[in-house]
Amino acid sequence: MEENTIIQAVLHALEQHSDKISSKMQEMEQRLHDEMQAMEQRLRGEMHEMEQRLRGEMHEMEQRLRGEIHAVETRLEAKIDSLREEMQQMNRQLNERSDRLEEELADTQTSVEVLTTKVLHHDRKLRQLAKQA
């Protein structure tokens, strides 16, 4: 009976550990999702502000500043491309983090399965020894 209690305690502890890992993964996923949404909103706001500023300048100085506006647009496109590349890099990093967490969870689940198999094997051996004794 005491072995069953130990086995149940070990299994319970492993289940709690697995639940904690799962919970942490969900928290991290939500946090990363929230951060990406916040970044997207900031970028949209910045792009909107820049667009409004450029429109005002074009209206006020259309004839004198066509060349300068073109240069500003070129710089903005480069900034947008740079920000897009940063977002893609962040997305790749998030995917890598997610993959690592999935691998860790799979490893943990495999460990739980191995330990469960070992516990059951030892339990069978103990029963056999008890019958022989």
ChimeraX attribute file (.defattr): number of C-alpha atoms within 10 A of each C-alpha:
attribute: neighborCount
match mode: 1-to-1
recipient: residues
	/A:1	6
	/A:2	7
	/A:3	12
	/A:4	12
	/A:5	10
	/A:6	12
	/A:7	17
	/A:8	13
	/A:9	12
	/A:10	16
	/A:11	17
	/A:12	12
	/A:13	12
	/A:14	19
	/A:15	14
	/A:16	12
	/A:17	14
	/A:18	16
	/A:19	12
	/A:20	12
	/A:21	16
	/A:22	15
	/A:23	12
	/A:24	13
	/A:25	17
	/A:26	12
	/A:27	12
	/A:28	16
	/A:29	15
	/A:30	12
	/A:31	12
	/A:32	15
	/A:33	13
	/A:34	12
	/A:35	12
	/A:36	16
	/A:37	12
	/A:38	12
	/A:39	13
	/A:40	13
	/A:41	12
	/A:42	12
	/A:43	15
	/A:44	12
	/A:45	12
	/A:46	12
	/A:47	15
	/A:48	12
	/A:49	12
	/A:50	14
	/A:51	13
	/A:52	12
	/A:53	11
	/A:54	14
	/A:55	13
	/A:56	11
	/A:57	13
	/A:58	16
	/A:59	9
	/A:60	10
	/A:61	11
	/A:62	13
	/A:63	9
	/A:64	10
	/A:65	13
	/A:66	13
	/A:67	11
	/A:68	11
	/A:69	17
	/A:70	11
	/A:71	12
	/A:72	14
	/A:73	15
	/A:74	12
	/A:75	12
	/A:76	15
	/A:77	12
	/A:78	12
	/A:79	13
	/A:80	14
	/A:81	12
	/A:82	12
	/A:83	13
	/A:84	13
	/A:85	12
	/A:86	12
	/A:87	15
	/A:88	12
	/A:89	12
	/A:90	14
	/A:91	14
	/A:92	12
	/A:93	12
	/A:94	17
	/A:95	12
	/A:96	12
	/A:97	15
	/A:98	15
	/A:99	12
	/A:100	12
	/A:101	17
	/A:102	14
	/A:103	12
	/A:104	13
	/A:105	16
	/A:106	12
	/A:107	12
	/A:108	16
	/A:109	15
	/A:110	12
	/A:111	13
	/A:112	18
	/A:113	14
	/A:114	12
	/A:115	16
	/A:116	16
	/A:117	12
	/A:118	12
	/A:119	19
	/A:120	14
	/A:121	12
	/A:122	13
	/A:123	15
	/A:124	12
	/A:125	12
	/A:126	13
	/A:127	12
	/A:128	11
	/A:129	10
	/A:130	9
	/A:131	8
	/A:132	7
	/A:133	6
